[in-house]
Amino acid sequence: MKFTHLAAVLALAAAPALAEPQAYVLDASHSQIMFQYNHLGYSTGMGMFSGFEGEISFDAENPAASSVNVSFPVKSMLTGWQARFEHFMSPDFFDATDDEMVTFASTAIEVTGETTARITGDLTLNGVTKSVVLDAKLNQTGMHPMANKEWAGFDATTTLVRSDYGLGMFAPYVSDEVTVSISVEAMKAE
């Protein structure tokens, strides 16, 4: 049972031990990326990306060979205020085009506990690619009660330095560090 939990964390999905890699896809309706930053010391600004796509390839025989890939349009950002969204999309920050994507592709996975792992990967944001580490936690695996297929859910966190991605306008008054929280569900692909 312990290997099953460790393997699930490595792949961010649950699967029986099989010789071939198993494909999983993210459930876009139950996957979110939330971000927050300090605004001049007065408040915590927040935003979210939702409805993104991703896939997981899980290799039960060699879990370190598993992978995670996620992508979503920059303009899918939600801020709760249209003027803030428009400012983030302006030349002050992203200067985003309609087809500009944010991508994450894992490069290594290290088990840190029965239900935790560190996932290293390449994050491409605003045309800049940097290595980041996600601290991930497996929430639950098993048969989804409504979809009747294998399912997994996890949370992950990291901190990004926005100036590393050419997004440093108003730093340090608006914090250069942005806390990122991820909550994802994934289903076994058909």
VOMAR-132179 format. One record per residue (C-alpha): x, y negated, z. Coordinates in Angstrom, 2 decimals. Layout:
<nodes>
[[X; Y; Z]]
...
</nodes>
This chain:
<nodes>
[[0.00; 0.00; 0.00]]
[[2.86; -2.39; 0.78]]
[[4.30; -1.94; -2.74]]
[[0.89; -2.73; -4.20]]
[[0.76; -6.01; -2.28]]
[[4.33; -6.90; -3.22]]
[[3.77; -6.07; -6.86]]
[[0.55; -8.07; -6.87]]
[[2.35; -11.11; -5.52]]
[[5.06; -10.70; -8.11]]
[[2.60; -10.61; -10.94]]
[[0.01; -12.86; -9.31]]
[[-2.48; -10.12; -10.05]]
[[-3.35; -6.64; -8.81]]
[[-2.97; -3.50; -10.88]]
[[-2.50; 0.17; -10.28]]
[[1.05; 1.40; -10.78]]
[[1.30; 2.02; -14.51]]
[[4.29; 2.46; -16.79]]
[[3.22; -0.28; -19.22]]
[[2.84; -3.99; -18.47]]
[[-0.75; -5.05; -17.83]]
[[-2.18; -8.32; -19.12]]
[[-4.26; -10.65; -16.95]]
[[-5.87; -13.97; -17.89]]
[[-6.67; -16.90; -15.64]]
[[-10.30; -17.55; -14.79]]
[[-10.48; -21.18; -15.96]]
[[-13.67; -21.82; -13.98]]
[[-11.96; -20.95; -10.68]]
[[-8.43; -22.27; -11.20]]
[[-7.32; -25.76; -10.21]]
[[-4.13; -27.74; -9.83]]
[[-4.45; -30.56; -7.30]]
[[-1.86; -33.30; -6.78]]
[[-1.44; -36.01; -4.19]]
[[0.90; -38.92; -3.56]]
[[1.29; -41.76; -1.07]]
[[-0.11; -45.07; -2.34]]
[[1.85; -47.97; -0.79]]
[[1.53; -46.37; 2.66]]
[[-2.18; -47.20; 2.75]]
[[-3.78; -44.09; 1.31]]
[[-3.21; -40.73; -0.31]]
[[-3.99; -40.78; -4.02]]
[[-5.34; -37.52; -5.42]]
[[-6.10; -35.92; -8.74]]
[[-6.72; -32.57; -10.34]]
[[-6.36; -30.50; -13.47]]
[[-8.98; -27.83; -14.05]]
[[-10.16; -25.53; -16.82]]
[[-6.66; -24.61; -17.92]]
[[-5.52; -21.44; -19.65]]
[[-2.89; -18.95; -18.65]]
[[-1.79; -15.36; -18.76]]
[[0.11; -12.93; -16.62]]
[[2.07; -9.94; -17.83]]
[[2.51; -7.46; -14.99]]
[[5.14; -4.73; -15.13]]
[[4.53; -2.36; -12.21]]
[[7.71; -0.38; -12.91]]
[[9.86; -3.51; -12.91]]
[[7.94; -6.32; -11.13]]
[[10.79; -8.79; -11.59]]
[[10.12; -8.53; -15.33]]
[[6.57; -9.81; -14.84]]
[[5.73; -13.28; -16.10]]
[[3.28; -16.15; -15.73]]
[[2.48; -18.72; -18.44]]
[[0.08; -21.65; -18.05]]
[[-0.76; -24.61; -20.28]]
[[-3.22; -27.49; -20.26]]
[[-3.70; -30.89; -21.91]]
[[-2.38; -33.91; -19.98]]
[[-5.67; -35.63; -20.77]]
[[-7.59; -33.00; -18.79]]
[[-6.48; -34.86; -15.65]]
[[-9.28; -35.85; -13.28]]
[[-8.68; -38.79; -10.92]]
[[-12.19; -39.75; -9.81]]
[[-11.82; -43.24; -11.26]]
[[-11.76; -43.95; -15.00]]
[[-9.48; -47.01; -14.70]]
[[-6.86; -44.93; -12.82]]
[[-7.05; -42.18; -15.44]]
[[-6.58; -44.75; -18.22]]
[[-3.58; -46.25; -16.38]]
[[-1.99; -42.79; -15.98]]
[[-2.46; -42.16; -19.72]]
[[-0.97; -45.58; -20.62]]
[[2.68; -46.33; -21.53]]
[[3.32; -47.07; -17.82]]
[[3.15; -43.32; -17.20]]
[[2.34; -40.56; -19.74]]
[[1.56; -42.58; -22.88]]
[[-0.33; -39.36; -23.62]]
[[-1.55; -38.18; -27.00]]
[[-4.68; -36.06; -27.35]]
[[-2.64; -32.90; -27.98]]
[[0.07; -33.42; -25.33]]
[[0.36; -30.33; -23.13]]
[[1.76; -29.51; -19.69]]
[[3.27; -26.01; -19.62]]
[[4.75; -23.68; -17.02]]
[[6.62; -20.48; -17.89]]
[[8.08; -18.35; -15.10]]
[[11.74; -17.38; -15.28]]
[[12.15; -15.42; -12.01]]
[[10.06; -14.05; -9.16]]
[[11.42; -13.38; -5.67]]
[[9.36; -11.56; -3.04]]
[[9.53; -13.31; 0.33]]
[[6.95; -11.31; 2.32]]
[[4.09; -8.85; 2.03]]
[[1.84; -11.43; 0.39]]
[[4.28; -14.22; -0.53]]
[[6.77; -14.94; -3.29]]
[[8.83; -17.73; -4.80]]
[[8.12; -18.16; -8.49]]
[[10.75; -20.08; -10.42]]
[[9.82; -21.43; -13.82]]
[[10.24; -24.11; -16.45]]
[[7.75; -26.94; -16.12]]
[[7.38; -29.17; -19.16]]
[[5.71; -32.45; -18.25]]
[[5.82; -35.71; -20.20]]
[[8.25; -34.17; -22.70]]
[[10.78; -33.22; -19.98]]
[[11.50; -29.62; -18.97]]
[[12.83; -28.90; -15.47]]
[[13.05; -25.81; -13.31]]
[[10.60; -25.77; -10.39]]
[[9.87; -23.29; -7.61]]
[[6.34; -22.42; -6.51]]
[[5.77; -21.02; -3.03]]
[[3.00; -18.53; -3.78]]
[[0.65; -16.58; -1.54]]
[[-1.58; -13.71; -2.61]]
[[-5.08; -14.33; -1.24]]
[[-6.86; -11.16; -2.31]]
[[-6.92; -8.45; -4.94]]
[[-9.55; -5.91; -5.90]]
[[-12.68; -5.29; -7.89]]
[[-14.61; -8.52; -8.50]]
[[-18.15; -7.93; -7.16]]
[[-19.90; -9.74; -10.05]]
[[-17.53; -9.23; -12.99]]
[[-16.87; -5.57; -12.10]]
[[-13.20; -5.72; -13.10]]
[[-9.83; -6.04; -11.38]]
[[-9.27; -9.54; -10.01]]
[[-6.63; -11.44; -8.02]]
[[-6.47; -14.83; -6.36]]
[[-3.52; -16.82; -5.10]]
[[-2.48; -20.23; -3.87]]
[[0.84; -21.93; -4.52]]
[[2.52; -25.21; -3.63]]
[[5.47; -27.25; -4.80]]
[[6.71; -30.83; -4.67]]
[[7.66; -32.69; -7.84]]
[[9.72; -35.86; -8.15]]
[[7.80; -37.82; -10.77]]
[[10.78; -39.94; -11.85]]
[[12.48; -36.68; -12.94]]
[[9.79; -36.57; -15.65]]
[[9.96; -40.22; -16.69]]
[[6.90; -41.09; -14.58]]
[[8.58; -43.21; -11.89]]
[[6.67; -46.48; -12.33]]
[[6.19; -48.32; -8.99]]
[[8.47; -45.94; -7.02]]
[[9.30; -46.02; -4.17]]
[[6.22; -48.08; -3.21]]
[[4.01; -45.43; -4.74]]
[[5.76; -42.24; -3.61]]
[[8.11; -40.63; -6.10]]
[[7.31; -37.24; -4.56]]
[[4.03; -35.65; -5.58]]
[[2.67; -32.66; -3.67]]
[[1.10; -30.05; -5.95]]
[[-1.34; -27.39; -4.72]]
[[-2.53; -24.61; -7.03]]
[[-5.41; -22.21; -6.55]]
[[-5.91; -19.59; -9.25]]
[[-8.03; -16.53; -9.97]]
[[-6.98; -14.04; -12.64]]
[[-8.85; -11.14; -14.25]]
[[-7.51; -8.07; -15.99]]
[[-7.56; -8.66; -19.72]]
[[-9.68; -6.44; -21.92]]
</nodes>
